[in-house]
């Protein structure tokens, strides 16, 4: 305000001088324009500062919202990573379980083949002694040769079945001998 008063004091002597001159009419109009320009300049500074303050507040607020979105995105990424890790661990456990089951099946299959081979080895000499032809071993070879698609264990699966205990009278001596051999083998194993 002291600036305004100083200008007003300076402007007053020039008004008196302007009244004496012929061109005095233009000076007061120029003076008025200068005064208006001065007030406009004084009014623009606060407007500019308010606009600058608004832009700053908007930038800070926008930055916080970006940080919030970045934080949310990082949290989502963390949760997805944890979920992926959990799923990957479960998959690895399933793979290990499948491998163990496969090994167990292969071991069972191998044991079954060994057991069938022992049965054939024990029954074949009995069939030879009893003069039973074809022997179980020959029958298994023929079955394996006839169905090359089936593995030897599938071909050897039809092992002679044991008849019901009450039907021993109807069995031939050869079948009874095989039945006894199987029972002896089962008792020893």
Residue pairs with C-beta under 8 A, 6 or more apart in sequence:
4 38
7 35
7 38
11 31
11 35
14 27
14 31
15 27
15 28
15 31
17 24
18 24
18 25
18 27
18 28
18 31
21 27
109 153
112 153
113 152
113 153
115 189
116 153
116 156
116 157
116 159
118 185
118 189
119 159
119 182
119 185
120 136
120 137
120 140
120 156
122 181
122 184
122 185
123 135
123 136
123 178
123 181
123 182
123 185
124 135
124 136
124 137
126 177
126 178
126 181
127 133
127 135
127 136
127 174
127 177
127 178
128 135
130 173
130 174
130 177
132 174
132 177
132 178
134 142
136 159
136 160
136 178
140 152
140 155
140 156
143 150
143 155
143 156
143 158
144 150
144 152
144 155
144 156
147 155
160 175
160 178
160 179
160 182
162 179
162 182
162 183
163 170
163 171
163 175
163 179
168 176
171 179
